[in-house]
Amino acid sequence: MAIIPQQTLFVWSDIEDLGDLERLRLVLEYMPDEELMQALEKERGKGRDDFPVRAMWNSILAGVVFQHISVSSMRRELSRNGQLRFMCGFHKGKVPGAYVYSRFLKNLLEKEEMINDIFNALVNELEELLPGFGANLAIDGKAISSLSKRENKNQEEDGRRDLDANWGKKEYKGVREDGTAWSKVVSWFGYKLHLIVDADYELPVAYELTKASASEVKQGHEMIDELNEVHPELIDRCETLEADRGYDDTKLFVKLWDDYGIKPVIDIRDMWKDSDKTRQLLDYENVIYDCKGNVYCVCMETSRERAMCVGGFEKDRKSHGTLRKLCPAKQYGIECKYIDKCPVKQGIRIDIDIDRRIFTPIDRASYKWDRTYDKRTAAERVNSRLDESFGFEKHYIRGIKKMKVRCGIALCVMLAMAAGRIKEGQAEKMRSLVQSA
């Protein structure tokens, strides 16, 4: 917390029922920002201090909590809200001018690493506060449009142009109820925020901001490795990683399971040719499988296909494990005249090394895979909160450096709010950043 000296006349209980101010109190009190404050104060040095560093920083956090999309909007709020001014530390009743904020934000941009340190400190704190934190992770990329609408031909840096953003594109595909295929292409000019979140508590554990054109798969590889360096205990605890088909990459599947023991639960793209709907499973002449991981036994007399039953995963068999598949006739009591002749009546084992994308430690054909994959929506909900509660749907930010710092501060506020509510016995409300505590 950026502590403001000489606040003995101020009693926190006075704002317990004031909604937004209560939320801000939680953020200010539980934000581990003392090192950042000391660094900024050291750079400022001695002399006039009409607008202290701590008060300026607190007002920046207030702007995030109060959902202000610009400095001008925040300054108007400070002008009309005396309690907020006092809470931030502007005890003389004055509101900093726009030029004061410009200088402060310019200094803050040079402290990107310290903001990252605050974020990581909060993640470490939540690891201790929340049971099972990090057991299930989800990763997703979020489009953030720049205030600029297109690339500027004038590449001269003047602090107003956005010279860092570029065009990004994401394609969505699906099948309608009538069986026809559909596709939708979304493009934007700006940036992409890559997030790894705890899929159970819906809280971020890692982030990276890139240009819009950056590959999600490439960033996924780098973020997992970095997360292992910064939070090794969290990676050791992690059991699954959920992601949409944008992260469908064989090397990522292999890295997660072989290097970190994390079960990938990632949607798969159909990369087979149209004529190649199924393939024969090696060593079994009457077993076939499709690109979605469904395995079928084919009756040797009638050629009828039946989906084989899920029998679980055997981690210690073969190099990286095997999937058990069971005879549907025996498991479901289906009459099969030729079961005695069937070579797979006792079940089969599938080495996942046959195809690491299709055959994963959690069987794609199982109910468990569906339930686990549904947790991926946690990342989408965090992205939605960034838009709705933190102002990224409409903003006035230009430049990747400003955007990185703004994203870092917003995510720190999200984690500090969660930590504060847990410590004050409000764990059931830790995700609520809009409603008062």
N, C-alpha and C positions, 0 to 999 in steps of 0.2 A: 504494500500500500504506500502511495506517496503521501506520507503523513504531513499534515499542515500544523505547524506549531501554534500554541496558545489558543486552543479551542475549548477551554475549560467551561465557557458559558454555554456551549452547544451540547444539548442532550439528544442522543440518537433516538430515544423513545418518542421524541416530538414528531418524528416523521414516519413512525411505524405504519400509519394509515394513509400515507400520501402517495402510494403507488409507484410512480416513476422514480421518485427520490429514494424510495426503499430499495428498488432494484439497483440504482446507482450506488447506494451505500454498500451493498454486497460486493459490487465490482471493485470499488475503491479499497475496501477493507481487505479483500482476499487476492488482490493482484500483486504478485511478487516482483515489484518494479523498483526496489530500493537501489539496486546497482545502476539501473538506467538513470534514476534521478540524480544520483551522485555524479555520474559522468556528465550529465547535462549541466549541473550546477558548477562543476569544476571548469567546464568550458566557458561558462558565462563569466566567471570571475567575480570581482568585487565592483562596487558602484551602486547606482540606482537599481532598485529592484521593485518597481511598481507592480509588475506582473510576474510573480515568482514562477520558477520552472515547474514546481509541483502543482501549482494552481492551473497553469497552462495545460499540463499533461492531463490533469483531472477533467478539465473542460473538453479535451479531445475525447476522452473516454465517455463523458456525458453525451457528447454528440452522437456517439455510436449507440449508447443505451436509449437515447431519446429519438433515435432514428432520423437525425438531421442529415440531409444529403449535401450540405455545403457549409462552409465556415460562416457565411452571411446569415444563414438560417439559425445556426447555433448562437451567433452573437445577438440576434434578436431575442432568442429565448433567454439568454443571460440578462439582457436589458430589462425584461419585464418580470423576471423571476428572482427575487432577492434571496430566497432560500437556496436556490441553485447556486447563485454567486457565492454565498457564504460557504456552502458545502464544498465547492471546488477550491475555495481558498482566496477569493477576491474580496478581502475583508474591508477594503476602502470603498467598496461600492462601484468602482469603475469597471468598465468592460474593455478588454483589450481591443485595440483597433485592428483592422484587417492587415496592416503592415506588420503588426506584432506577431500575428498568427503566421504570416508568410515566413518571417525569420525563424520562428520556432519550428515550423514544419520542415524548413530547409535543413535545420540542424538534426531534426528527427530522422530525416531520410538517410543520414549517415550512420544511424544506429540500427540498421536492419538486422544485424546479427544479434544485437542485444534483445530485440523484440522476439527473434527466434528463440533465444535463451529463455525468455519469459514463458513462451508457449511450451517449450519442453519441460520447464520446471512445473508447470501446471499439469502436464500429462503425467509426470512422475508422481505428483501429489494425488491425482485421481487413481493411479495404480494402487496406492495404499488405501484410499478411501472406499473404492468400489470393488466388491468381490467379483472375480472373474473378468475384470476390465481387460479388454484386449483378446479375449478368448475367440471371438468371432469378429473379423474385420471385413469391411466393404470398401471398395475403391471405385471412384468415378471421376470423370472430368466435367467441369462446368464451364459453359461459355459465358464470358463477361465482355459485353460490347464496350468499345471505347467511346468516349464522348465525340471523338472525330468519326466521320462517316466513311472516310476513304483515305488512301495514302496521299500524303502531301508532296507535291513535286518539289517544293522548296524544302530542302533538307538541312537548312541552317537552324541550329539549336537556339531557341529563344525562350524556352520555358513554357510556351503556350501550345506549340504544335506537338502532336503525338507522332514521334518518329520511330517508335518501337513496335506498334501494333501491326498486325497483318491479317489476312483473310483466313478463316477457318471454315471447315465444312464437315458436317456429320450427316450420314445417311441412315435412315431408319427403314427397315423392311419387315413385312409380316404377311400373313395369309388371312383373307376375309373368311367369314362363315361359309360363303358359297364356294370356297376353295381357290378363288382367284388371288393372285399376289398383288401387293401394294408396296409402294416405296415413297419415301419423302426425304428430300434433301434440305437441310437447314444450313445456311451460311451466315457468318457474321464477321465484322471487322473489329478486332480487339485482341482479347487474351483468353487463356484457358487456365482455370484453377483446378489443379489435380488434388483430390482429397482422399485420404484414407481415414475412415471413421470406425469407431467401435459400433458394430451392428446391433448390439443389445441396448446400449445406453444412448446411442445416437450422438456421440461426441467425437470431434476430430482428434486424431493422434498424429497426423503428419499432413503437410501440405506443400505444394510447390506451384508457383505461378510462371507460366510461359507464354510465348506468343501463341495466337490462336491455331497456327498451323502445326504445332508440336504434336508428335505422336504420343497417344495415350499409352501404348504398349511400352515404348522406350522409357517414358517417365515412370511407368509402373515398375519396371526392373530397377531403375535407379532409386526409387522411393523405398522399395522393400529392403534393398541393401543398406540404405542410409538409416532406415528405421532400426535395422539390426545393430548398427553402430551406436546410435544414440540411445535406443531403448531395448537393449538385448533381452532384458527380463520379459518385456512385453511380447517380443517375438517368440521366446521360449514358451510362453503361455498360449500363444495363438494356435488354434486348432483348424480354423477354416478362413479362407478369403473368398468373398463373393464379388462378382463383377459381371457386367453385361458382355455381349459378344465383341465389343470394341477391344477387349483385352484377350481375345482368343488367340493365343500364341503358344506354340509347342514349347519354346524355350522358357516361357514364363511358368507353364505347368511343371516342367522339369525342375526349375529353380525352386519353386515353392515346396514341392514334395521332397526332392532329393537333398536340397541344401538346408532347408529350414523345418521340414516335417510338417508343413502346413498343407492341408487338403484344399486343392483348388476347386471352387464351385463357380465355374465360369461358363456362361452360355456359349454355344458353339455355332459357327457359321457352316452352312452347307457348301463345301468346296468340291464336292464330287460332280462329275459330269451328269447331265440329265439322264443318260442311259444307264448310269451306274447307281441304282437305288440301293442295292444291297451287295455285300461281298461275302464270300465263303470264309469261314473261320478256319485258319490253318489247323491241321491235325484232326478236324472233324468234318467229314464229307457231307453231313446233313445238318450243319449249323451255319446260319448266316447272321449278319448284323448290318445295321444301317448307320448313317453318319451321326445319329442322335444317341447312339449307344444302346439301342434296343437289340436284343439277341433273340433269335427264333430257331427252334428246332423244326426240321422239315421231315414229315412222315415219309419213310422210304418207299411206301406203297402208294399212298394217295397224294403225295406232294403237298399236303396241307401244312401251312405254317402256324405255329403256336408260339407265343411269347414265352420265353423261359423265365422262371421265377428267380427273384433276387435271393442270393444265399449269403451275402455279406462279403467283407473284404478280409483277406489274409495277408497281413503286413509282412510277415517273415518268410513268405514263400517266394521263390525266384529272386531276382535282383531287387525289385522295387515293390513286390506284392502281386497278388492275384485276386481276381473277382470270382466268386462262386456263383454258378448258375445251376438251377435245379430243374428237373423234369416237370413240366406243367401237368402231365397226366397223373403222376404220382402225388404231387402237391395238392391238386384241386379235385382229385377223384374223377378225372375225365376218362371215359372209356377209350382205350387205344388198343386195337386188335394186334398191333405189331410191336407193343412195348417190349416184349421179350427179345425181339430181334434188334431193338434200337441200341446203338452203341453209346448213347448218352443218358440212358435211363437212371444211372447212378449220379448224374450231375457232371458238370465239367468245371475246369478252372481256366480262366483266361488271364494270361500274363499281360499286365497293363503296358508292357513295353511294345506290344504289337502296334499300338497307336496311343500315344500319351494324351492326345487331345480328346479322343473318344472314350477311352477307358481310364477312369479316374478313381482314386481311393474311395470316394463316395459314388456308388453306382448311379449313373445318370437315369437309369430306369426305376430307381427306388423313390418311395414317398419321402424318404429322408433328404434326398437331393432337392426335391421340390420345396420342402419346408425350409431347408437351409438357404436355397437360392432366393427365397422370398425376403430374406434379411437384407438383401442388396438394396432394397428400397430405403434403408436407413440413410444411405449416402444421398439419395434423392431428396429426402426430407431435410437434411442438413443444408443442401444446396438451396432448397426452397426458403429456408429461414434466412439465409444470406441475402436473398433477393428481397423478401418481404420485411424482415426485421432489421436488416443492417444496410439497406439502401443501395444494393448493387444493381437493382433493377433500373434505377435512375440515379445517376451520379454525375459528377463534374470532374472526373479524374482523367488526366492525360499522362502517359508515360509509364513504362513498366516498373520503374523504381517506386513511383508514388503508389501504383496499384499494389505492389508487393507489400509495402508497409501498411497500406490501408487494409488489405486482406489479413495480414498478421495481427493487427490490432483488433479487428472484428472477431477473429477466432480466439484470441486471448480473452476478450470480453465474454465470449460464449463459455469458455472453460472456467473463468473466474466466477461467473454466475453459478455454474454447476457446483464448484467447490464450496462456494459460500452457502448455498442452500443445503448441501449435504451436512456441512459442519453445524448449521443452525437448525438441524432437524427437519428440513423441508425437502428431503430427497425426492419425494414424489413430484415436486414442482421444478426439478432442476432443469428440465428441457424448456420450460416456459420463459421466454424472453420478452413477451409482450404483456401478459397478465401480471399484476402485482403479486408479490409474495404473500 
